[in-house]
Amino acid sequence: VQERSVNLWYLLTQLLGDRLLKIIKNLPEGHGLEAWRRRLARRHPDSGGVQTGTLDRIIHFNFGKCLDTYQDKLLDFDNLVSAYNLAHELEEVPEDVLKSIVVAGAQD
């Protein structure tokens, strides 16, 4: 199974190029089956529950309690928002909402 997953990974990266890279940004190289699953999930979301769940994770994102954690979490937040916007191109999260979430998540 692992060998097929690696082969699928290389096939997908050759065929889909940059489009696939946006979907699998945080996925270790060679995980072709997971890359395929994510691609399918993007193109055919199971239900509105997937979209609602992701929006809830964005709105209630926990940035941590210290500056070092905040900086790392900010990258995680950006990846989560990018994945959502990529999957829901017609319903991207508005910039002013994102700014409010980031500011609210910053610790004094």
C-alpha positions as protocol buffer text, in pm:
chain_id: "A"
residue {
  index: 1
  type: VAL
  ca { x: 0 y: 0 z: 0 }
}
residue {
  index: 2
  type: GLN
  ca { x: 281 y: 243 z: 87 }
}
residue {
  index: 3
  type: GLU
  ca { x: 448 y: 193 z: -250 }
}
residue {
  index: 4
  type: ARG
  ca { x: 121 y: 263 z: -431 }
}
residue {
  index: 5
  type: SER
  ca { x: 67 y: 570 z: -218 }
}
residue {
  index: 6
  type: VAL
  ca { x: 412 y: 702 z: -313 }
}
residue {
  index: 7
  type: ASN
  ca { x: 346 y: 628 z: -682 }
}
residue {
  index: 8
  type: LEU
  ca { x: 11 y: 807 z: -661 }
}
residue {
  index: 9
  type: TRP
  ca { x: 185 y: 1104 z: -495 }
}
residue {
  index: 10
  type: TYR
  ca { x: 428 y: 1145 z: -783 }
}
residue {
  index: 11
  type: LEU
  ca { x: 157 y: 1098 z: -1043 }
}
residue {
  index: 12
  type: LEU
  ca { x: -62 y: 1363 z: -879 }
}
residue {
  index: 13
  type: THR
  ca { x: 222 y: 1613 z: -843 }
}
residue {
  index: 14
  type: GLN
  ca { x: 308 y: 1573 z: -1211 }
}
residue {
  index: 15
  type: LEU
  ca { x: -50 y: 1603 z: -1334 }
}
residue {
  index: 16
  type: LEU
  ca { x: -185 y: 1869 z: -1100 }
}
residue {
  index: 17
  type: GLY
  ca { x: 124 y: 2072 z: -1016 }
}
residue {
  index: 18
  type: ASP
  ca { x: 63 y: 2390 z: -817 }
}
residue {
  index: 19
  type: ARG
  ca { x: -309 y: 2324 z: -772 }
}
residue {
  index: 20
  type: LEU
  ca { x: -234 y: 2008 z: -575 }
}
residue {
  index: 21
  type: LEU
  ca { x: 40 y: 2181 z: -375 }
}
residue {
  index: 22
  type: LYS
  ca { x: -218 y: 2425 z: -238 }
}
residue {
  index: 23
  type: ILE
  ca { x: -429 y: 2134 z: -116 }
}
residue {
  index: 24
  type: ILE
  ca { x: -148 y: 1930 z: 40 }
}
residue {
  index: 25
  type: LYS
  ca { x: 63 y: 2212 z: 183 }
}
residue {
  index: 26
  type: ASN
  ca { x: 123 y: 2040 z: 522 }
}
residue {
  index: 27
  type: LEU
  ca { x: 122 y: 1679 z: 403 }
}
residue {
  index: 28
  type: PRO
  ca { x: 448 y: 1479 z: 411 }
}
residue {
  index: 29
  type: GLU
  ca { x: 584 y: 1387 z: 69 }
}
residue {
  index: 30
  type: GLY
  ca { x: 477 y: 1047 z: -60 }
}
residue {
  index: 31
  type: HIS
  ca { x: 133 y: 1037 z: 103 }
}
residue {
  index: 32
  type: GLY
  ca { x: -54 y: 998 z: -225 }
}
residue {
  index: 33
  type: LEU
  ca { x: -366 y: 838 z: -81 }
}
residue {
  index: 34
  type: GLU
  ca { x: -417 y: 1124 z: 164 }
}
residue {
  index: 35
  type: ALA
  ca { x: -347 y: 1376 z: -113 }
}
residue {
  index: 36
  type: TRP
  ca { x: -613 y: 1210 z: -325 }
}
residue {
  index: 37
  type: ARG
  ca { x: -860 y: 1210 z: -33 }
}
residue {
  index: 38
  type: ARG
  ca { x: -800 y: 1581 z: 26 }
}
residue {
  index: 39
  type: ARG
  ca { x: -843 y: 1657 z: -342 }
}
residue {
  index: 40
  type: LEU
  ca { x: -1172 y: 1469 z: -350 }
}
residue {
  index: 41
  type: ALA
  ca { x: -1289 y: 1637 z: -29 }
}
residue {
  index: 42
  type: ARG
  ca { x: -1219 y: 1974 z: -188 }
}
residue {
  index: 43
  type: ARG
  ca { x: -1408 y: 1892 z: -505 }
}
residue {
  index: 44
  type: HIS
  ca { x: -1696 y: 1705 z: -339 }
}
residue {
  index: 45
  type: PRO
  ca { x: -1753 y: 1811 z: 21 }
}
residue {
  index: 46
  type: ASP
  ca { x: -1962 y: 1556 z: 211 }
}
residue {
  index: 47
  type: SER
  ca { x: -2209 y: 1812 z: 337 }
}
residue {
  index: 48
  type: GLY
  ca { x: -2250 y: 2161 z: 472 }
}
residue {
  index: 49
  type: GLY
  ca { x: -2127 y: 2017 z: 802 }
}
residue {
  index: 50
  type: VAL
  ca { x: -1771 y: 2007 z: 672 }
}
residue {
  index: 51
  type: GLN
  ca { x: -1789 y: 2374 z: 578 }
}
residue {
  index: 52
  type: THR
  ca { x: -1955 y: 2469 z: 907 }
}
residue {
  index: 53
  type: GLY
  ca { x: -1702 y: 2270 z: 1109 }
}
residue {
  index: 54
  type: THR
  ca { x: -1409 y: 2439 z: 939 }
}
residue {
  index: 55
  type: LEU
  ca { x: -1561 y: 2783 z: 985 }
}
residue {
  index: 56
  type: ASP
  ca { x: -1612 y: 2707 z: 1353 }
}
residue {
  index: 57
  type: ARG
  ca { x: -1245 y: 2606 z: 1385 }
}
residue {
  index: 58
  type: ILE
  ca { x: -1144 y: 2934 z: 1219 }
}
residue {
  index: 59
  type: ILE
  ca { x: -1369 y: 3152 z: 1435 }
}
residue {
  index: 60
  type: HIS
  ca { x: -1267 y: 2981 z: 1761 }
}
residue {
  index: 61
  type: PHE
  ca { x: -900 y: 2930 z: 1674 }
}
residue {
  index: 62
  type: ASN
  ca { x: -672 y: 2907 z: 1978 }
}
residue {
  index: 63
  type: PHE
  ca { x: -350 y: 3102 z: 1921 }
}
residue {
  index: 64
  type: GLY
  ca { x: -192 y: 2996 z: 2250 }
}
residue {
  index: 65
  type: LYS
  ca { x: -73 y: 3199 z: 2546 }
}
residue {
  index: 66
  type: CYS
  ca { x: 279 y: 3315 z: 2463 }
}
residue {
  index: 67
  type: LEU
  ca { x: 438 y: 3502 z: 2174 }
}
residue {
  index: 68
  type: ASP
  ca { x: 636 y: 3202 z: 2045 }
}
residue {
  index: 69
  type: THR
  ca { x: 324 y: 2988 z: 2038 }
}
residue {
  index: 70
  type: TYR
  ca { x: 124 y: 3270 z: 1881 }
}
residue {
  index: 71
  type: GLN
  ca { x: 364 y: 3299 z: 1590 }
}
residue {
  index: 72
  type: ASP
  ca { x: 353 y: 2924 z: 1521 }
}
residue {
  index: 73
  type: LYS
  ca { x: -23 y: 2914 z: 1559 }
}
residue {
  index: 74
  type: LEU
  ca { x: -60 y: 3211 z: 1325 }
}
residue {
  index: 75
  type: LEU
  ca { x: 92 y: 2998 z: 1050 }
}
residue {
  index: 76
  type: ASP
  ca { x: -149 y: 2715 z: 1135 }
}
residue {
  index: 77
  type: PHE
  ca { x: -438 y: 2962 z: 1125 }
}
residue {
  index: 78
  type: ASP
  ca { x: -327 y: 3093 z: 786 }
}
residue {
  index: 79
  type: ASN
  ca { x: -309 y: 2739 z: 648 }
}
residue {
  index: 80
  type: LEU
  ca { x: -656 y: 2659 z: 783 }
}
residue {
  index: 81
  type: VAL
  ca { x: -803 y: 2974 z: 626 }
}
residue {
  index: 82
  type: SER
  ca { x: -621 y: 2909 z: 297 }
}
residue {
  index: 83
  type: ALA
  ca { x: -754 y: 2554 z: 283 }
}
residue {
  index: 84
  type: TYR
  ca { x: -1107 y: 2677 z: 354 }
}
residue {
  index: 85
  type: ASN
  ca { x: -1089 y: 2953 z: 93 }
}
residue {
  index: 86
  type: LEU
  ca { x: -944 y: 2714 z: -163 }
}
residue {
  index: 87
  type: ALA
  ca { x: -1226 y: 2464 z: -105 }
}
residue {
  index: 88
  type: HIS
  ca { x: -1497 y: 2733 z: -98 }
}
residue {
  index: 89
  type: GLU
  ca { x: -1382 y: 2981 z: -358 }
}
residue {
  index: 90
  type: LEU
  ca { x: -1722 y: 3148 z: -382 }
}
residue {
  index: 91
  type: GLU
  ca { x: -1754 y: 3191 z: -5 }
}
residue {
  index: 92
  type: GLU
  ca { x: -1412 y: 3299 z: 121 }
}
residue {
  index: 93
  type: VAL
  ca { x: -1379 y: 3423 z: 478 }
}
residue {
  index: 94
  type: PRO
  ca { x: -1384 y: 3807 z: 465 }
}
residue {
  index: 95
  type: GLU
  ca { x: -1056 y: 3983 z: 547 }
}
residue {
  index: 96
  type: ASP
  ca { x: -1210 y: 4201 z: 818 }
}
residue {
  index: 97
  type: VAL
  ca { x: -1340 y: 3889 z: 997 }
}
residue {
  index: 98
  type: LEU
  ca { x: -994 y: 3731 z: 979 }
}
residue {
  index: 99
  type: LYS
  ca { x: -831 y: 4045 z: 1118 }
}
residue {
  index: 100
  type: SER
  ca { x: -1075 y: 4048 z: 1409 }
}
residue {
  index: 101
  type: ILE
  ca { x: -1001 y: 3684 z: 1490 }
}
residue {
  index: 102
  type: VAL
  ca { x: -624 y: 3739 z: 1477 }
}
residue {
  index: 103
  type: VAL
  ca { x: -641 y: 4052 z: 1694 }
}
residue {
  index: 104
  type: ALA
  ca { x: -872 y: 3882 z: 1945 }
}
residue {
  index: 105
  type: GLY
  ca { x: -634 y: 3585 z: 1959 }
}
residue {
  index: 106
  type: ALA
  ca { x: -331 y: 3801 z: 2041 }
}
residue {
  index: 107
  type: GLN
  ca { x: -233 y: 3802 z: 2405 }
}
residue {
  index: 108
  type: ASP
  ca { x: -141 y: 4125 z: 2583 }
}
